């Protein structure tokens, strides 16, 4: 059958546009899959915020019109080849010429347009995929549209894979969207179909109508079949267990390599770990903390939301700060946590640096300069922070959930196994005790500490292994 052909559809892709982990995955996974001989191409919206350097390299291919019920909308198609992967950008000023990617009043219309355009551009670009690989709710209805509205021979053989990056965000809209935008027959508006508490649910459409479903870690694929993690969609996921895959995310090992990364102060490797501490010193200087090479520096890089465990940190923050350590926070999010950390930084200038912003460069410098990385999430589909921290020799302290459970193994003194520190229950004092344990190892068990740092840095969390599992899932999907 020649090369396997896959169209990878995502609402965000680095380096073009990114708000979170989906952008990272969509930017690096297709590159790894293409190395396995798969003809994989990526499609995304042509947002206004895409940097000019990429816009100027895009080649105009042509245009189509996309009908959303009575609306007859222009869609320009641009193409760009980068790192051996072909990217398509779908252009419409009205839908994508905005400052923010998400959160607009007409999101249902925006992403119905995107989903329809993904299907309707295929004859024009001369690429007929065996599989369309959709990601998160923004492309959740592609499989429903294919089934309901595209019955012609050209489309009928195309299979679909749907990946859940975070089940919490589902794209739930009034039911009128079905006829007013999608032009889909009401027969699909049932509890077994796209109906969800008398609304339509884009994520649910992806779960019901796609041939295969995957999510971003083995533990999360089991967790989402329970009430606590299932976000109201547990029953479908249990029903579709046989088609559900859990494949761990990786990171781009070339871009995130402390040996060559030009975003950090000083380059180093697992063989030259002493140079890592030069990064720590420079980070302390940059952030105005006392320069103390001997004190453990804990990094937190995260959206400031309850999902990430910040209520646990807030609960015992004073006890944490009674220890001899430094804490560096980077991230944006809830005003409440912004206040908590800025207040802590005001009263503990020698211990806390609160950076309520997002900076890619500062993030890398924190991975490189910190000794420990704290991630006590309530739930975490995969989590990339702990993987970046391993790569840069910062020892993770995490709660055992989702991908954190699959990547961080708590150090066991009897067997010597493990690569970090973890706790099981979502409990502030369990977290506090785990931080105390890590700090104790840092000060009093220097040999073991050095071993943990090296172990993390030498581990392979690249995309190579996961890409093979994706290819296997694609081949199995073709048989369905």
C-alpha positions in Angstrom: 0.0 0.0 0.0 3.0 2.3 -0.2 3.6 4.9 2.4 1.2 5.4 5.3 -0.3 8.9 4.9 -1.4 10.8 8.0 -2.8 14.3 8.3 -2.1 15.7 11.8 -4.7 18.3 12.7 -4.0 20.7 15.7 -5.3 24.1 16.8 -1.7 25.0 17.9 1.8 23.9 16.8 5.2 25.2 17.9 7.1 27.2 16.7 4.1 28.9 15.0 1.6 29.3 17.9 1.4 27.8 21.3 -0.6 28.2 24.6 0.3 24.8 26.3 1.4 21.3 26.0 -0.7 20.5 22.8 1.5 23.0 20.9 4.7 21.3 22.1 3.4 17.8 21.1 2.1 19.0 17.7 5.5 20.6 17.0 7.7 17.7 17.8 5.7 14.4 17.5 5.1 14.6 13.7 8.9 15.1 13.1 9.6 11.9 15.0 6.9 10.0 13.2 8.1 11.1 9.8 11.5 9.6 10.6 9.7 6.2 10.6 8.8 6.5 6.9 5.3 7.9 7.5 4.1 10.7 5.2 2.7 12.8 8.0 1.6 16.4 7.3 0.3 19.0 9.8 -2.6 21.4 9.4 -3.4 24.4 11.7 -5.1 27.8 11.5 -3.1 30.6 10.0 -3.3 32.8 13.1 -2.4 36.5 13.1 0.2 35.8 15.8 2.3 33.5 13.7 5.8 35.2 13.5 6.5 37.0 10.3 9.6 35.0 9.6 7.3 31.9 9.0 4.6 33.8 7.2 7.1 35.1 4.6 8.2 31.6 3.8 4.7 30.2 3.2 3.7 29.3 -0.3 0.1 30.0 -1.4 -1.6 26.9 -2.8 -5.1 28.1 -3.5 -8.4 28.5 -1.8 -11.8 26.9 -1.2 -15.1 28.0 0.2 -16.4 26.4 3.3 -20.2 26.4 4.0 -21.4 26.6 7.6 -25.1 26.3 7.0 -26.0 29.6 5.2 -22.4 31.1 5.6 -20.2 30.8 2.6 -16.7 31.4 4.0 -13.3 31.8 2.1 -10.4 29.6 3.2 -7.0 30.3 1.8 -4.4 27.4 2.0 -0.7 28.0 2.5 2.1 25.5 2.8 5.5 25.5 4.5 8.2 22.8 4.5 10.2 22.7 7.7 12.4 20.0 9.3 11.2 17.5 6.7 7.5 18.0 7.6 4.9 19.7 5.4 2.7 22.2 7.3 -0.6 23.6 5.9 -2.1 26.8 7.2 -5.8 27.5 6.8 -6.4 31.2 6.3 -9.5 33.3 7.1 -9.1 36.8 8.5 -12.5 36.8 10.3 -11.8 33.6 12.3 -8.1 33.7 12.8 -7.0 37.3 12.5 -7.4 37.8 16.3 -4.9 38.4 19.1 -5.8 35.4 21.2 -6.1 31.8 20.0 -9.0 30.8 22.2 -11.8 32.2 24.4 -13.9 34.1 21.8 -17.7 34.2 21.9 -17.9 32.3 18.5 -15.4 29.5 19.3 -17.9 26.9 18.0 -18.1 28.7 14.7 -14.3 29.2 14.5 -13.5 25.5 15.1 -16.4 24.1 13.0 -14.9 26.1 10.2 -11.4 24.7 10.9 -12.7 21.1 11.1 -14.7 21.4 7.9 -11.9 23.1 6.1 -9.5 20.3 7.1 -11.7 17.8 5.2 -12.6 20.0 2.2 -9.0 21.1 1.5 -7.9 17.5 0.7 -8.7 17.4 -3.0 -7.1 20.8 -3.6 -3.8 20.0 -1.8 -3.5 16.6 -3.6 -3.0 14.7 -0.4 -5.4 12.0 0.5 -4.6 10.7 4.0 -5.2 7.2 5.2 -5.8 8.7 8.7 -6.7 12.1 10.0 -5.2 12.4 13.5 -7.2 15.0 15.5 -6.2 16.6 18.8 -8.4 17.9 21.6 -11.9 19.4 21.3 -11.0 21.9 18.6 -10.9 19.1 16.0 -13.2 16.7 17.8 -16.0 16.9 15.3 -13.9 15.9 12.3 -14.8 12.3 12.7 -18.5 13.1 13.1 -18.5 15.3 10.0 -16.8 12.6 7.9 -19.4 10.1 9.0 -22.4 12.4 8.6 -21.7 14.6 5.6 -18.9 13.2 3.5 -20.1 10.0 2.1 -18.4 10.3 -1.3 -15.9 7.5 -2.3 -13.0 10.0 -1.9 -13.7 10.5 1.8 -15.3 7.2 2.8 -12.1 5.2 3.4 -10.4 7.8 5.6 -9.9 6.6 9.2 -9.7 8.9 12.2 -7.6 8.9 15.4 -8.5 11.3 18.3 -5.9 12.3 21.0 -7.0 13.6 24.4 -4.4 16.0 25.7 -6.7 17.2 28.6 -10.1 15.8 29.1 -11.2 18.8 31.2 -11.6 21.2 28.2 -14.4 19.8 26.0 -15.9 22.5 23.8 -19.5 22.4 25.0 -22.0 24.6 23.0 -25.8 25.1 22.6 -27.4 22.3 20.5 -28.4 24.8 17.7 -24.7 24.6 16.6 -25.6 21.2 15.1 -27.9 22.6 12.4 -26.7 26.2 12.3 -23.0 25.5 11.8 -22.3 21.8 11.2 -25.3 21.1 9.0 -25.4 17.7 10.7 -28.6 15.7 10.9 -30.4 15.6 14.3 -30.2 11.8 14.3 -26.7 12.3 15.7 -28.0 14.3 18.7 -28.5 11.4 21.1 -26.8 10.4 24.4 -24.9 7.8 22.4 -23.9 10.5 19.9 -22.8 14.2 20.3 -25.6 15.1 22.8 -24.3 16.1 26.3 -26.9 17.5 28.8 -28.9 19.0 25.9 -25.8 20.6 24.4 -23.3 19.5 21.8 -19.8 18.4 23.1 -17.0 18.5 20.5 -14.7 16.4 22.7 -17.4 13.8 23.0 -17.8 13.7 19.2 -14.2 12.8 18.9 -14.5 10.0 21.5 -17.7 8.5 19.9 -16.9 8.7 16.2 -13.1 8.3 15.9 -11.8 4.8 15.0 -9.1 5.0 17.7 -8.6 7.2 20.7 -5.3 7.9 22.4 -4.2 9.9 25.4 -0.8 11.1 26.5 0.2 8.6 29.2 -0.6 5.0 30.1 -1.7 6.0 33.7 -4.1 8.8 32.4 -5.7 6.3 30.0 -6.7 4.2 32.9 -7.6 7.1 35.2 -10.1 8.7 32.8 -12.2 5.5 33.0 -13.0 6.5 36.6 -15.5 9.0 38.0 -12.9 11.3 39.5 -10.9 11.8 36.3 -13.5 11.1 33.7 -14.9 14.6 33.6 -18.4 13.3 32.8 -17.3 11.2 29.8 -16.2 8.1 31.8 -18.9 5.8 30.4 -17.9 6.3 26.7 -14.2 5.8 27.6 -15.1 2.5 29.4 -17.2 1.5 26.4 -14.3 2.2 24.0 -11.6 0.7 26.2 -10.5 -1.6 23.4 -9.8 1.4 21.1 -8.1 3.5 23.8 -4.3 3.8 23.8 -2.1 5.5 26.4 1.2 6.7 24.8 3.6 8.8 26.8 4.5 12.3 25.4 8.2 12.9 24.8 10.1 16.2 24.3 12.2 17.5 21.5 15.7 16.3 22.6 17.6 18.3 20.0 16.0 21.6 21.0 16.1 20.9 24.7 19.7 19.8 25.2 21.7 21.5 28.0 24.8 20.8 25.9 23.7 23.1 23.1 20.7 25.2 24.4 21.6 28.8 23.8 18.8 30.0 26.2 20.7 28.9 29.3 23.7 30.8 30.8 26.3 28.0 30.6 26.1 24.7 28.6 26.7 21.4 30.4 26.0 17.7 30.2 25.6 14.6 32.5 29.4 14.4 32.3 30.0 18.0 33.3 27.3 18.6 36.0 29.5 21.0 37.9 28.8 23.5 35.2 25.1 23.3 36.0 25.8 25.1 39.3 27.1 28.1 37.3 23.6 28.3 35.9 22.2 28.3 39.4 24.5 31.1 40.5 23.6 33.2 37.5 19.9 32.5 38.0 20.1 33.7 41.6 21.9 36.8 40.4 19.3 37.5 37.7 16.4 37.1 40.0 17.9 39.0 42.9 18.1 36.1 45.3 21.2 35.7 47.6 23.9 33.8 45.6 24.2 30.6 47.6 25.5 27.6 45.7 24.9 25.4 48.8 21.1 26.0 49.2 18.6 23.9 47.4 16.7 25.9 44.8 13.2 24.6 43.9 11.7 25.6 40.6 8.0 25.8 39.7 7.0 26.5 36.1 3.3 26.2 35.5 -0.1 27.7 34.8 -1.3 29.0 38.1 -4.5 26.9 38.4 -6.0 24.6 41.0 -5.3 21.6 38.7 -1.6 22.1 39.2 -1.7 21.6 43.0 -1.3 25.2 44.0 -3.8 24.9 46.8 -1.5 22.4 48.4 1.5 24.7 48.1 -0.5 27.6 49.5 -1.6 25.5 52.5 1.9 24.8 53.7 3.9 27.6 52.1 5.0 29.0 55.4 6.3 25.6 56.5 8.1 25.2 53.2 9.8 28.6 53.7 11.0 27.7 57.2 13.4 25.3 55.6 16.7 26.5 54.3 15.9 26.7 50.6 14.9 29.0 47.7 11.8 29.0 45.6 11.4 30.3 42.1 8.0 30.5 40.5 7.2 31.2 36.8 3.8 31.3 35.3 0.5 33.1 34.7 -3.0 32.2 35.8 -5.4 32.8 38.7 -5.2 36.2 40.4 -5.4 34.5 43.7 -2.2 32.5 43.3 -0.4 35.5 41.8 -1.2 37.3 45.1 -0.1 34.4 47.2 3.3 34.2 45.5 3.9 37.9 45.2 3.1 38.3 48.8 5.5 35.5 49.8 8.2 37.1 47.7 7.6 40.5 49.4 8.0 39.0 52.9 10.7 36.5 52.0 12.9 38.4 49.6 15.9 36.1 50.4 13.9 33.0 49.6 11.2 33.6 47.0 11.2 34.9 43.4 7.7 35.2 41.9 7.7 35.8 38.1 4.1 36.2 37.1 4.6 36.1 33.4 5.6 33.6 30.7 9.1 33.5 29.3 10.5 30.7 27.3 14.1 31.8 28.1 13.5 32.1 31.8 11.8 28.7 31.9 14.9 27.1 30.4 17.1 29.0 32.9 15.0 27.7 35.8 15.2 24.1 34.6 19.0 24.5 34.3 19.5 26.5 37.5 17.2 24.7 39.9 18.0 21.6 42.0 14.5 20.4 42.3 11.3 20.8 40.3 7.9 20.8 42.2 4.8 19.6 40.4 2.1 18.4 42.9 -0.8 18.2 40.4 -4.3 17.1 41.2 -4.4 15.5 37.7 -1.8 15.6 34.9 -2.6 13.9 31.6 1.2 13.7 30.8 3.0 16.7 32.1 6.1 17.9 30.3 7.6 20.0 33.1 9.0 16.9 34.9 10.5 15.6 31.6 12.2 18.9 30.9 13.5 19.0 34.5 15.1 15.5 34.1 16.8 16.6 30.9 18.3 19.6 32.7 19.3 17.7 35.9 16.6 19.1 38.2 15.1 16.4 40.4 11.3 16.2 40.3 9.0 16.2 43.3 5.5 15.1 42.1 2.2 13.6 43.0 1.6 10.1 41.6 -1.0 10.9 38.9 -1.2 10.6 35.1 2.1 11.0 33.3 3.9 12.0 36.5 3.3 8.5 37.8 4.7 7.0 34.5 7.9 9.1 34.5 8.9 9.8 38.1 9.8 6.8 40.3 10.2 7.7 44.0 13.8 6.9 45.2 13.8 3.7 47.2 16.7 3.4 49.7 16.5 -0.4 49.9 16.8 -1.1 46.2 18.5 2.1 45.0 15.9 2.4 42.3 14.2 5.6 41.4 14.8 9.0 39.8 12.9 11.5 42.0 10.5 12.0 44.9 6.7 11.4 44.9 3.7 11.2 47.1 0.3 9.4 46.5 -2.5 11.3 48.2 -3.6 14.8 47.3 -2.6 16.1 50.7 -0.6 19.2 51.6 1.3 17.5 54.4 2.2 14.5 52.4 3.6 16.9 49.8 5.4 18.9 52.6 7.0 15.7 54.0 8.1 14.7 50.5 9.8 18.1 50.0 11.5 17.7 53.4 12.7 14.3 52.3 14.2 15.7 49.1 15.8 18.6 51.0 17.3 16.1 53.5 18.8 14.1 50.6 20.2 17.2 49.0 22.0 18.3 52.2 22.9 14.9 53.8 23.1 12.3 51.0 25.2 14.0 48.4 26.3 10.8 46.6 22.7 9.7 46.1 21.7 13.2 45.1 24.4 13.3 42.4 23.2 9.9 41.2 19.6 11.1 40.9 20.7 14.2 38.9 22.7 12.0 36.5 20.0 9.4 36.2 17.5 12.0 35.1 19.8 13.5 32.6 20.7 10.2 31.0 17.1 9.0 30.7 15.6 8.8 27.3 12.3 10.8 27.1 12.7 11.6 23.5 9.9 11.1 21.0 11.6 8.0 19.3 9.9 5.4 21.4 6.5 7.0 21.5 6.6 7.7 17.7 6.9 3.9 17.2 3.8 3.4 19.3 1.9 6.0 17.3 2.8 4.2 14.1 1.7 0.9 15.5 -1.7 2.5 16.5 -2.1 4.0 13.0 -1.5 0.5 11.4 -4.0 -1.1 13.8 -6.5 1.7 13.1 -6.4 0.9 9.4 -7.7 -2.6 10.1 -10.8 -1.3 11.9 
